Amino acid sequence: MPSVLDLAPVVPVVVLEDAADAVPLARALVAGGLPAIEVTLRTPAALDSIRAIAAEVPDAVVGAGTVISPAGVADAVAAGARFLVSPGWTDTLLDAMKGAGVPFLPGVSTTSEVLALLERGVTEMKFFPAEAAGGTPYLKSLGAPLPQARFCPTGGITLASAPSYLALPNVGCVGGTWMLPPAALATKDWTRVETLAREAAALRQ
């Protein structure tokens, strides 16, 4: 599989309360041009949602987000997750992700965390929470001394701010939720989701 950072300019960050919504939502995102879908492990429906998308939406590259423990790593991969995303990392969590056999994006928000991951041979990371942790100025500053590190910034990013992130050479994609408005999810307006996904997919570096 290509790098998660190179699949699309935006990775939708999905929180699903009902696994029955997983397949139509994933189909709408894929139809709109966003094949990489991060389903966060924040709800009881998350693993069943990943399982359903993996089984029924072959063009989707479904991953698990909010992975915070080795048990979460194992459960996500068993459900069919093809990549893993964590909000941060510890040695224990990193070892579990490295042993999972799928790509992963450990979360960082400081230069020291980036250096520690580079020492462990990890060059692709999630920058989180992006806006609160310094946004594009911070990532731009990291680019000169640490050009080998590439990021998926996530947290507070919008359609308006995404292009400034995507313009940075050390940013491969961004994570976001703006293509998943609560009102559209509540009314199962998958056409609206597809339209917003297509708008997001049109963002390029």
N, C-alpha and C positions, 0 to 999 in steps of 0.2 A: 504494500500500500504506500502511495506517496505520503510525504509528511503531512500531518494534520494541518500544519500552517499553510500548506499550498493547495488545499482542496477547494477553498472558496475564500473570498475576502472577509466573510463574516461567518462565525459559528453561532447559531442560535442557542441560547441558554434556556432550556425548557424546564419548567416545574409543572408536573402533571399530578393532579389530584385524582383523576379517573383514568385508569389504563385503557378504557374504551375509546378515549380521545387520541391515543398515541398514534395509531395507524393513519387516520385521516389527517392529523396534524403533520405527521412526517411526510405524507404524500404531498401535501400542500407546499411544504418547505422545499422538497426535492423538485417539484414542478416549477417552483420559483427560482431554482438555481442554487439552492443551499443544501448540498448533500450531507455535509458534516453536521450532526445534531448532537448536542450535549444535553443529556437528560440527567438532571441533578438528583442525587440520592437524598432528597430532603423530604420525601413523602412516602407513605406505605405503598403507593402505586408505582414507584420508580422502577423497580426491578421487573415487574410485570410489563411495564411500558417498554423497557429496553428489549425484553424478550419478544414482545409482539412486533416491534419495529424490525428487529433482526430477522424475524421469520417471514414477515409479510411485505416489507418494503425493500426489495433487493438493491435498489439504487441508492438507498440511504447508507451512510457510514455513521452508525449510531455509537455514541460514546457515553461514558458515565462521568458526571461532574460531582463536585462536593465529595470526593473520595478522601476519607480522613483516617482510614485504618486498614491494616492488612485484611481484615474480614471483609471490608467494603470492596477491596481490590478483588478478592476471590469471588464474592457474590456477583460483582459486576461482570467479570469475565465469564463466569458460568452462565449468566443470563444472555450473553452474546455481545457485550460491549467490545467494540473494536479499537477504542482508545480510552484513556483515563485522564481526568483532570482533577487536580487538588487545589484547594485555596492556599495551601502552604505545604511544608514538608518537614519531616524528621528523618533521621537515618533509618528507623524501622519502617516507616511508610515508603521511603525511597527504595529500600531493598525489596519490599513487596512489589512495588510497581515495576522495578527492573526485572524481576523474576516472572512477571505475568505473561510475557510473550506478546504484548501489544504495545503500540506507542503510548507515551504518556507525557503530560505537561504538568510538572510540579510548580506550585505557586511560589512566587517571590515578590518582595516589595522593597528589598534593600540590596545595595551593592555587595555586601558580604554574603548574602544568600546566593546571589548569582555566582560569585567566586567559588563558594563551596560546591555548588552543582557542577561548575566547570571542572573542578578538581576530581569530581566523580564521573567525568565523561559525559555529562548531560549538557547539551547545547540549546535545547528547545524548551521553553518555559512559558508559564502563564504569569503575566504581570498583574497582580491583584492586591488591593482594589485600585484599579488604574487611576481614576480621577483623584481619589483621596490620597494616593501615594505619590502624586507628583505629575501625573499625566504625561503629555508629550514632551515638555521640557526635561523631565527626569530621564525618559527613555532616550532622548536625543543626547543627553550628557553621557549616558552609559555607552553609546555607540562608539565613541572614539577609543576609550581604553579597553573595551570588551567587545570588539566587532564580531567575535565568534558566537556570541549569544544572540538568539532570535526569540521573539516574544509573540504571544497572543494576549494583548492587553484586554482586560475584562473588568467591568465595574463602573457604572455611571456613564458609559459611552452611548452616544445617540447617533442618529443618522447625520446630524449636523457636524458632530465632532469626529466621527469615524474617519473621514478623509485625511485629517491632519495626522492621525495615527498611521494610517496606511501609507502615507507619504514617506515615513521613516524607513531607512534601509534595513533596520534591525527588527521590523515588525512584519510578520507574515500574514496575519489576519487579526481580526478583533472578535471578541465575544460580545453578544448583545441580546437584549430582550425586546427592543422596540418593534420588531416585526411580529410580536406576540402580544398585542394589547389585550388586557383582561376582558374588555367588552366583547372582543371577537372570540376569545376562547369560551366565554360564558354562553354565547349564542351559537357556538360552533360555526362561526362564519369563516370557513376554510378558504373561501374565495378571497376574502380580505387578507388573510394570512399569506396566501400565494402572491397577491399583488405587492404586499410589503416585502416579501422575500425577494421578489424579482427586482424591486428597487434597491434592496441591499446588495444583491448579487452584482448589480451594475457598478458598484464601487470598485475602483481599481487603483493600484498604486501609481 
